Amino acid sequence: MIRDKTKKEKVIKIITPPVASTKIELDLVKLTEFLVKNKKADWVGGILGGEFGYGCNFKNEVFEMRPFCYDDCECFESGLETHRPDCLLSLPNFKHFESGLEIRWYK
């Protein structure tokens, strides 16, 4: 907490991580924004990484995208020591089908 001595008010300074900055990160944010604004996908949210920084749920014949998964999975409850291949926690956030490129992110 920082105090402004001239106004005798308490000022709080909040420091957040930087937003997306690499070309790939920025392109994924732009792709998410395009999909949402053109009503191809619902807005999921975003603070870290910007307004469209969390990705969205979308799939077509070229690629699929999903936001970071906050859900609990059933893999460990089923007695498995690792996640199943179809578990949301093990799937990539972005996958380009033809090239096999997979990208994962946290928020």
Backbone as CSV, one residue per row, in Angstrom:
resi,resn,N_x,N_y,N_z,CA_x,CA_y,CA_z,C_x,C_y,C_z
1,MET,0.851,-1.162,0.000,0.000,0.000,0.000,0.899,1.228,0.000
2,ILE,0.525,2.211,-0.811,1.271,3.452,-0.896,0.399,4.579,-0.366
3,ARG,0.959,5.399,0.475,0.192,6.531,1.027,0.582,7.809,0.290
4,ASP,-0.426,8.544,-0.108,-0.210,9.861,-0.709,-0.149,10.859,0.442
5,LYS,1.040,11.336,0.758,1.232,12.202,1.928,0.545,13.549,1.780
6,THR,0.340,14.006,0.551,-0.282,15.322,0.363,-1.782,15.285,0.568
7,LYS,-2.427,14.175,0.287,-3.886,14.094,0.400,-4.340,13.247,1.577
8,LYS,-3.410,12.620,2.254,-3.725,11.748,3.376,-4.726,10.662,2.996
9,GLU,-4.616,10.171,1.753,-5.470,9.079,1.275,-4.613,7.832,1.097
10,LYS,-5.231,6.710,1.210,-4.539,5.461,0.946,-4.697,5.146,-0.537
11,VAL,-3.596,4.846,-1.180,-3.593,4.501,-2.592,-3.063,3.080,-2.715
12,ILE,-3.777,2.278,-3.441,-3.358,0.893,-3.643,-2.824,0.753,-5.054
13,LYS,-1.656,0.178,-5.183,-1.056,-0.065,-6.484,-1.165,-1.550,-6.787
14,ILE,-1.812,-1.892,-7.905,-1.991,-3.287,-8.296,-1.076,-3.571,-9.475
15,ILE,-0.284,-4.601,-9.351,0.638,-4.985,-10.418,0.163,-6.323,-10.975
16,THR,-0.125,-6.342,-12.270,-0.581,-7.578,-12.916,0.483,-8.056,-13.894
17,PRO,0.445,-9.321,-14.256,1.391,-9.819,-15.248,1.160,-9.112,-16.582
18,PRO,2.166,-9.111,-17.443,2.006,-8.458,-18.740,0.964,-9.183,-19.595
19,VAL,0.397,-8.459,-20.538,-0.554,-9.064,-21.473,0.231,-9.824,-22.523
20,ALA,-0.486,-10.476,-23.420,0.162,-11.219,-24.494,1.175,-10.329,-25.202
21,SER,2.317,-10.889,-25.561,3.351,-10.038,-26.146,4.049,-10.651,-27.356
22,THR,4.103,-11.971,-27.483,4.762,-12.555,-28.645,3.794,-12.561,-29.824
23,LYS,4.318,-12.736,-31.013,3.471,-12.741,-32.212,2.423,-13.842,-32.132
24,ILE,2.808,-15.030,-31.707,1.844,-16.132,-31.605,0.767,-15.804,-30.580
25,GLU,1.170,-15.306,-29.414,0.181,-14.945,-28.383,-0.777,-13.885,-28.908
26,LEU,-0.243,-12.844,-29.529,-1.078,-11.762,-30.043,-2.004,-12.252,-31.153
27,ASP,-1.505,-13.145,-32.014,-2.345,-13.692,-33.082,-3.496,-14.531,-32.521
28,LEU,-3.241,-15.296,-31.462,-4.313,-16.082,-30.843,-5.355,-15.166,-30.196
29,VAL,-4.912,-14.072,-29.598,-5.846,-13.098,-29.020,-6.684,-12.461,-30.128
30,LYS,-6.040,-12.092,-31.233,-6.763,-11.505,-32.374,-7.750,-12.503,-32.980
31,LEU,-7.344,-13.757,-33.081,-8.235,-14.792,-33.605,-9.455,-14.945,-32.698
32,THR,-9.235,-14.969,-31.401,-10.348,-15.059,-30.456,-11.276,-13.855,-30.606
33,GLU,-10.701,-12.665,-30.695,-11.513,-11.455,-30.858,-12.338,-11.530,-32.138
34,PHE,-11.731,-11.978,-33.239,-12.444,-12.109,-34.507,-13.617,-13.078,-34.379
35,LEU,-13.370,-14.243,-33.781,-14.424,-15.241,-33.641,-15.577,-14.738,-32.785
36,VAL,-15.256,-14.051,-31.701,-16.292,-13.535,-30.799,-17.073,-12.407,-31.460
37,LYS,-16.369,-11.442,-32.038,-17.046,-10.288,-32.636,-17.884,-10.662,-33.858
38,ASN,-17.524,-11.759,-34.527,-18.297,-12.213,-35.686,-19.287,-13.311,-35.315
39,LYS,-19.524,-13.462,-34.014,-20.522,-14.374,-33.469,-20.321,-15.834,-33.888
40,LYS,-19.053,-16.209,-34.020,-18.692,-17.599,-34.296,-18.435,-18.356,-33.000
41,ALA,-18.191,-17.607,-31.910,-17.916,-18.200,-30.601,-18.374,-17.227,-29.526
42,ASP,-18.647,-17.757,-28.348,-19.035,-16.920,-27.218,-17.801,-16.390,-26.514
43,TRP,-17.916,-15.170,-25.982,-16.834,-14.570,-25.219,-16.702,-15.312,-23.903
44,VAL,-15.489,-15.731,-23.580,-15.224,-16.475,-22.354,-14.707,-15.550,-21.269
45,GLY,-13.966,-14.545,-21.653,-13.414,-13.615,-20.689,-11.951,-13.367,-20.947
46,GLY,-11.412,-12.544,-20.123,-10.004,-12.248,-20.240,-9.637,-11.037,-19.427
47,ILE,-8.700,-11.196,-18.594,-8.084,-10.090,-17.878,-6.585,-10.211,-18.140
48,LEU,-6.030,-11.317,-17.684,-4.637,-11.604,-17.983,-4.569,-11.960,-19.460
49,GLY,-3.756,-11.288,-20.208,-3.681,-11.526,-21.636,-4.592,-10.610,-22.431
50,GLY,-5.361,-9.763,-21.775,-6.253,-8.857,-22.473,-7.681,-9.366,-22.505
51,GLU,-8.576,-8.550,-23.039,-10.011,-8.855,-23.044,-10.330,-10.194,-23.705
52,PHE,-9.572,-10.583,-24.720,-9.821,-11.836,-25.425,-8.690,-12.841,-25.188
53,GLY,-7.980,-12.676,-24.090,-6.781,-13.458,-23.820,-6.991,-14.874,-23.333
54,TYR,-8.227,-15.256,-23.032,-8.438,-16.611,-22.514,-8.814,-17.613,-23.594
55,GLY,-8.990,-17.139,-24.834,-9.409,-18.031,-25.901,-10.923,-18.188,-25.896
56,CYS,-11.426,-19.146,-26.686,-12.863,-19.403,-26.774,-13.080,-20.838,-27.221
57,ASN,-14.307,-21.289,-27.144,-14.658,-22.625,-27.622,-15.043,-22.523,-29.089
58,PHE,-14.242,-23.140,-29.946,-14.501,-23.086,-31.384,-13.863,-24.298,-32.048
59,LYS,-14.524,-24.811,-33.073,-13.961,-25.919,-33.846,-14.515,-25.857,-35.259
60,ASN,-13.621,-26.009,-36.233,-14.028,-26.196,-37.621,-13.116,-27.240,-38.235
61,GLU,-13.087,-27.343,-39.567,-12.277,-28.383,-40.200,-10.779,-28.052,-40.202
62,VAL,-10.407,-26.818,-39.849,-9.007,-26.390,-39.877,-8.348,-26.450,-38.505
63,PHE,-9.054,-25.968,-37.488,-8.466,-25.918,-36.147,-9.560,-25.964,-35.093
64,GLU,-9.125,-26.194,-33.854,-10.022,-26.086,-32.710,-9.332,-25.261,-31.636
65,MET,-10.154,-24.577,-30.841,-9.638,-23.765,-29.752,-10.550,-23.952,-28.548
66,ARG,-9.949,-23.948,-27.384,-10.727,-23.998,-26.142,-9.997,-23.168,-25.106
67,PRO,-10.738,-22.514,-24.209,-10.071,-21.742,-23.162,-9.425,-22.667,-22.138
68,PHE,-8.611,-22.078,-21.290,-8.015,-22.846,-20.202,-9.130,-23.458,-19.360
69,CYS,-8.973,-24.699,-18.965,-10.008,-25.418,-18.213,-9.756,-25.289,-16.713
70,TYR,-10.750,-24.775,-16.021,-10.682,-24.650,-14.559,-11.396,-25.796,-13.854
71,ASP,-12.046,-26.642,-14.610,-12.860,-27.698,-14.024,-12.003,-28.777,-13.372
72,ASP,-12.601,-29.454,-12.426,-11.975,-30.649,-11.880,-12.250,-31.781,-12.857
73,CYS,-11.343,-32.712,-12.948,-11.578,-33.836,-13.853,-11.958,-35.077,-13.041
74,GLU,-12.418,-36.066,-13.768,-12.828,-37.314,-13.133,-11.748,-38.382,-13.236
75,CYS,-10.626,-38.078,-13.877,-9.579,-39.080,-14.090,-9.076,-39.657,-12.773
76,PHE,-8.711,-38.779,-11.845,-8.148,-39.255,-10.580,-9.218,-39.904,-9.706
77,GLU,-10.456,-39.415,-9.813,-11.551,-40.018,-9.059,-11.824,-41.442,-9.539
78,SER,-11.485,-41.709,-10.812,-11.678,-43.050,-11.377,-10.508,-43.967,-11.066
79,GLY,-9.551,-43.477,-10.293,-8.410,-44.307,-9.911,-7.260,-44.250,-10.907
80,LEU,-7.355,-43.399,-11.938,-6.268,-43.283,-12.910,-5.172,-42.392,-12.335
81,GLU,-3.928,-42.721,-12.668,-2.811,-41.909,-12.181,-2.494,-40.749,-13.117
82,THR,-2.969,-40.818,-14.341,-2.769,-39.747,-15.319,-4.122,-39.393,-15.944
83,HIS,-4.150,-38.273,-16.640,-5.384,-37.856,-17.302,-5.638,-38.693,-18.553
84,ARG,-6.891,-38.953,-18.835,-7.267,-39.627,-20.080,-6.983,-38.688,-21.252
85,PRO,-6.785,-39.213,-22.454,-6.528,-38.352,-23.619,-7.663,-37.373,-23.916
86,ASP,-8.895,-37.728,-23.547,-10.033,-36.855,-23.819,-10.365,-35.919,-22.648
87,CYS,-9.575,-35.944,-21.597,-9.800,-35.076,-20.434,-9.513,-33.630,-20.831
88,LEU,-10.380,-32.710,-20.439,-10.186,-31.301,-20.776,-8.865,-30.744,-20.256
89,LEU,-8.355,-31.326,-19.185,-7.086,-30.849,-18.631,-5.875,-31.313,-19.438
90,SER,-6.048,-32.308,-20.320,-4.926,-32.780,-21.124,-5.007,-32.325,-22.580
91,LEU,-6.161,-31.812,-23.011,-6.306,-31.359,-24.392,-5.626,-30.010,-24.593
92,PRO,-5.073,-29.754,-25.793,-4.450,-28.448,-26.045,-5.514,-27.355,-26.144
93,ASN,-5.111,-26.127,-25.871,-6.035,-25.002,-26.005,-6.226,-24.621,-27.467
94,PHE,-5.243,-24.900,-28.292,-5.336,-24.651,-29.729,-4.694,-25.814,-30.455
95,LYS,-5.362,-26.303,-31.499,-4.778,-27.366,-32.319,-5.111,-27.112,-33.777
96,HIS,-4.052,-27.057,-34.597,-4.192,-26.948,-36.044,-4.100,-28.370,-36.588
97,PHE,-5.163,-28.831,-37.236,-5.263,-30.243,-37.593,-4.227,-30.689,-38.625
98,GLU,-4.058,-29.939,-39.716,-3.161,-30.389,-40.789,-1.705,-30.477,-40.336
99,SER,-1.252,-29.475,-39.592,0.156,-29.463,-39.171,0.395,-30.233,-37.873
100,GLY,-0.674,-30.421,-37.088,-0.513,-31.065,-35.788,-0.029,-30.115,-34.700
101,LEU,0.119,-28.827,-35.024,0.554,-27.835,-34.051,-0.418,-27.765,-32.882
102,GLU,0.106,-27.862,-31.672,-0.695,-27.745,-30.453,-0.095,-26.659,-29.577
103,ILE,-0.969,-25.820,-29.010,-0.542,-24.762,-28.098,-1.370,-24.871,-26.826
104,ARG,-0.688,-24.754,-25.706,-1.363,-24.790,-24.410,-1.038,-23.493,-23.679
105,TRP,-1.993,-23.005,-22.889,-1.750,-21.803,-22.110,-2.480,-21.866,-20.785
106,TYR,-2.077,-21.005,-19.904,-2.741,-20.840,-18.610,-3.346,-19.458,-18.596
107,LYS,-4.667,-19.397,-18.520,-5.417,-18.139,-18.578,-4.950,-17.367,-19.744
